[in-house]
C-alpha cells in the first residue's frame, strides 16, 4: 500500500487500532506491518491465516468493511495484494 506522506501517522493509528481485532478473527495467526526500506510511504501488511476460507471470511466481515474504506482513502496509488503459500 502506497500512502500519501501526510497520511502516514493516520494509517499507523488506524492499523494499531484494529490489529488486535484482526488477529482475533477466526483463523488469523498474526498480522504485522512492514515498510519498504527505501520508500517510507510504501507499507505492507503481512498476515498468516489458517486457510484462504478464513481470510475471505475476514474480507467479508464488518471489521474489514469499516476499516478498508478508511485505509483506502489515505492511498497515493491503488493497493496490490497477494495470497501466498509456503513451498
Backbone as CSV, one residue per row, in Angstrom:
resi,resn,N_x,N_y,N_z,CA_x,CA_y,CA_z,C_x,C_y,C_z
1,UNK,0.850,-1.160,0.000,0.000,0.000,0.000,0.898,1.224,0.000
2,UNK,0.655,2.121,-0.934,1.434,3.358,-1.003,0.550,4.495,-0.503
3,UNK,1.084,5.194,0.493,0.313,6.239,1.165,0.811,7.628,0.828
4,UNK,-0.093,8.574,0.926,0.314,9.966,0.893,1.093,10.217,2.183
5,UNK,2.241,10.847,2.067,3.112,11.028,3.227,2.392,11.716,4.383
6,UNK,1.532,12.656,4.059,0.831,13.395,5.117,-0.169,12.519,5.876
7,UNK,-0.456,11.316,5.351,-1.427,10.437,5.991,-0.796,9.236,6.693
8,UNK,0.525,9.171,6.737,1.180,8.014,7.356,0.798,7.843,8.822
9,UNK,0.843,8.889,9.600,0.511,8.778,11.026,-0.936,8.333,11.224
10,UNK,-1.824,8.819,10.364,-3.225,8.392,10.432,-3.325,6.894,10.167
11,UNK,-2.590,6.423,9.149,-2.607,4.992,8.860,-2.038,4.184,10.027
12,UNK,-0.919,4.613,10.574,-0.333,3.882,11.713,-1.344,3.776,12.858
13,UNK,-2.005,4.867,13.160,-3.015,4.858,14.230,-4.140,3.879,13.906
14,UNK,-4.602,3.911,12.673,-5.679,3.014,12.262,-5.223,1.559,12.341
15,UNK,-4.033,1.262,11.844,-3.544,-0.115,11.873,-3.491,-0.642,13.296
16,UNK,-2.882,0.123,14.190,-2.741,-0.374,15.566,-4.070,-0.368,16.335
17,UNK,-5.032,0.400,15.843,-6.378,0.383,16.429,-7.085,-0.937,16.137
18,UNK,-6.846,-1.518,14.953,-7.575,-2.722,14.551,-6.724,-3.996,14.541
19,UNK,-5.430,-3.885,14.740,-4.530,-5.041,14.660,-5.005,-6.195,15.548
20,UNK,-5.284,-5.936,16.804,-5.720,-6.999,17.709,-7.051,-7.596,17.268
21,UNK,-7.947,-6.756,16.752,-9.242,-7.260,16.276,-9.046,-8.196,15.087
22,UNK,-8.138,-7.853,14.192,-7.857,-8.728,13.055,-7.266,-10.040,13.550
23,UNK,-6.298,-9.951,14.453,-5.670,-11.164,14.975,-6.652,-12.037,15.758
24,UNK,-7.721,-11.440,16.239,-8.740,-12.211,16.957,-9.793,-12.812,16.036
25,UNK,-9.685,-12.524,14.740,-10.604,-13.150,13.788,-10.295,-14.638,13.717
26,UNK,-11.325,-15.434,13.552,-11.134,-16.882,13.468,-10.185,-17.216,12.315
27,UNK,-9.142,-17.958,12.630,-8.204,-18.415,11.612,-7.017,-17.516,11.373
28,UNK,-6.956,-16.359,12.036,-5.810,-15.467,11.870,-4.768,-15.788,12.932
29,UNK,-3.555,-16.066,12.490,-2.474,-16.376,13.415,-1.654,-15.133,13.781
30,UNK,-1.495,-14.203,12.819,-0.742,-12.981,13.115,-0.915,-11.965,12.000
31,UNK,-0.685,-10.705,12.360,-0.692,-9.599,11.403,0.474,-8.685,11.772
32,UNK,1.287,-8.372,10.791,2.435,-7.495,11.011,2.410,-6.367,9.993
33,UNK,2.988,-5.245,10.372,3.128,-4.103,9.479,4.600,-3.926,9.146
34,UNK,4.901,-3.799,7.859,6.269,-3.597,7.398,6.293,-2.428,6.427
35,UNK,7.493,-1.829,6.299,7.639,-0.746,5.331,8.840,-1.023,4.445
36,UNK,8.808,-0.459,3.278,9.912,-0.551,2.344,11.112,0.198,2.926
37,UNK,12.312,-0.345,2.758,13.483,0.292,3.367,13.913,1.559,2.640
38,UNK,13.457,1.750,1.408,13.835,2.946,0.653,12.705,3.954,0.513
39,UNK,11.489,3.489,0.597,10.324,4.373,0.424,9.455,4.289,1.681
40,UNK,9.537,5.284,2.543,8.789,5.230,3.805,7.267,5.344,3.643
41,UNK,6.804,5.604,2.430,5.357,5.685,2.209,4.784,4.373,1.672
42,UNK,5.645,3.383,1.465,5.210,2.086,0.946,5.148,1.082,2.089
43,UNK,3.926,0.640,2.412,3.675,-0.247,3.549,3.134,-1.590,3.083
44,UNK,3.419,-2.591,3.884,2.933,-3.941,3.632,2.350,-4.494,4.922
45,UNK,1.199,-5.110,4.830,0.722,-5.906,5.957,0.991,-7.354,5.591
46,UNK,1.510,-8.084,6.551,1.828,-9.494,6.371,1.011,-10.251,7.397
47,UNK,0.068,-11.034,6.904,-0.786,-11.787,7.821,-0.741,-13.265,7.474
48,UNK,-0.846,-14.071,8.502,-0.853,-15.519,8.328,-2.222,-16.033,8.766
49,UNK,-2.855,-16.774,7.866,-4.197,-17.288,8.078,-4.199,-18.807,7.986
50,UNK,-5.121,-19.400,8.687,-5.272,-20.854,8.677,-5.470,-21.367,7.249
51,UNK,-6.325,-20.674,6.507,-6.572,-21.045,5.111,-7.256,-19.872,4.404
52,UNK,-7.401,-19.998,3.103,-7.989,-18.923,2.308,-9.445,-18.659,2.689
53,UNK,-10.132,-19.685,3.111,-11.529,-19.531,3.533,-11.638,-18.556,4.706
54,UNK,-10.745,-18.680,5.675,-10.760,-17.783,6.843,-10.387,-16.357,6.427
55,UNK,-9.408,-16.234,5.538,-9.034,-14.911,5.028,-10.212,-14.262,4.309
56,UNK,-10.888,-15.019,3.478,-12.045,-14.469,2.762,-13.188,-14.115,3.702
57,UNK,-13.338,-14.859,4.785,-14.357,-14.509,5.781,-14.026,-13.154,6.410
58,UNK,-12.758,-12.922,6.687,-12.342,-11.611,7.204,-12.654,-10.522,6.189
59,UNK,-12.353,-10.773,4.932,-12.605,-9.771,3.882,-14.092,-9.444,3.738
60,UNK,-14.950,-10.351,4.186,-16.402,-10.131,4.136,-16.962,-9.649,5.476
61,UNK,-16.089,-9.438,6.452,-16.540,-9.084,7.804,-16.878,-7.601,7.938
62,UNK,-17.618,-7.289,8.997,-17.913,-5.888,9.323,-16.627,-5.119,9.627
63,UNK,-15.685,-5.765,10.296,-14.415,-5.107,10.612,-13.720,-4.639,9.343
64,UNK,-13.615,-5.502,8.354,-12.983,-5.126,7.091,-13.793,-4.032,6.400
65,UNK,-15.113,-4.167,6.398,-15.978,-3.182,5.740,-15.827,-1.796,6.352
66,UNK,-15.531,-1.734,7.643,-15.342,-0.444,8.310,-13.921,0.080,8.149
67,UNK,-12.949,-0.829,8.101,-11.541,-0.432,8.093,-11.021,-0.117,6.701
68,UNK,-11.366,-0.931,5.721,-10.787,-0.775,4.390,-11.086,0.592,3.757
69,UNK,-12.303,1.105,3.782,-12.538,2.424,3.187,-11.723,3.531,3.861
70,UNK,-11.563,3.437,5.168,-10.748,4.436,5.885,-9.287,4.350,5.456
71,UNK,-8.809,3.137,5.243,-7.423,2.937,4.821,-7.239,3.385,3.376
72,UNK,-8.114,2.960,2.512,-8.026,3.249,1.078,-8.015,4.751,0.797
73,UNK,-8.715,5.513,1.603,-8.778,6.967,1.421,-7.418,7.639,1.625
74,UNK,-6.472,6.934,2.232,-5.156,7.502,2.541,-4.107,7.177,1.476
75,UNK,-4.456,6.355,0.494,-3.508,5.894,-0.525,-3.118,6.998,-1.499
76,UNK,-1.916,6.843,-2.044,-1.499,7.685,-3.155,-1.478,6.890,-4.465
77,UNK,-1.700,5.579,-4.377,-1.753,4.695,-5.546,-2.624,3.488,-5.175
78,UNK,-3.194,2.818,-6.173,-4.008,1.632,-5.863,-3.192,0.565,-5.129
79,UNK,-3.838,-0.130,-4.237,-3.174,-1.191,-3.468,-3.066,-2.465,-4.299
80,UNK,-2.096,-3.276,-3.929,-1.950,-4.609,-4.507,-1.966,-5.608,-3.364
81,UNK,-2.449,-6.812,-3.655,-2.496,-7.859,-2.630,-2.132,-9.191,-3.264
82,UNK,-1.469,-10.019,-2.472,-1.096,-11.360,-2.919,-1.462,-12.342,-1.823
83,UNK,-1.879,-13.518,-2.241,-2.040,-14.643,-1.317,-0.957,-15.644,-1.695
84,UNK,-0.189,-16.037,-0.709,0.973,-16.891,-0.953,0.889,-18.157,-0.118
85,UNK,1.650,-19.145,-0.520,1.726,-20.385,0.222,3.197,-20.749,0.350
86,UNK,3.534,-21.429,1.423,4.904,-21.871,1.625,5.244,-22.998,0.654
87,UNK,6.476,-23.040,0.212,6.945,-24.085,-0.703,7.778,-25.078,0.082
